[in-house]
Amino acid sequence: MKVIKPGHVYDLDNLHSTTSTRLQFYMDPELHDGESRAGPNCQEVLRALIDRVNYLNDEKPWEGNDAIIIHLRSALALFESRAILRKIERGELDIENVMLGKDGHIDLTK
């Protein structure tokens, strides 16, 4: 891996090749003096990784893949938790008014 623009642009080494693939994350112009970049966020990359590990496990199962999926999902949940907390801090979400499930916790099925 080569860092092109820290935190935003990376060239990832390709297996069995001398080429690389560019991974470019979203850059918010409000945080970077008007500079903007289109791209996914970390959550979207984690979703792709979860799908990839599930696919690989279907091809050639390994008991460790379950732990990989749990950790990737946990990382995704932490990113989404951060997003929820930031929305609360900005006054964009009244967490006390969200839909609850039968278990008394936030209903994530809708």
Buried (B, 14 or more C-beta within 10 A) or exposed (E): EEEEEEEBBBBEEEEEEEEBEEBBBEBEEEEEEEEEBEBBEBBBBBBEBBEEBEEEBEEEEEEEBEEBBEEBEEBBEEBEEEEBEEEEEEEEBEEEEEEEEEEEEEEEEE
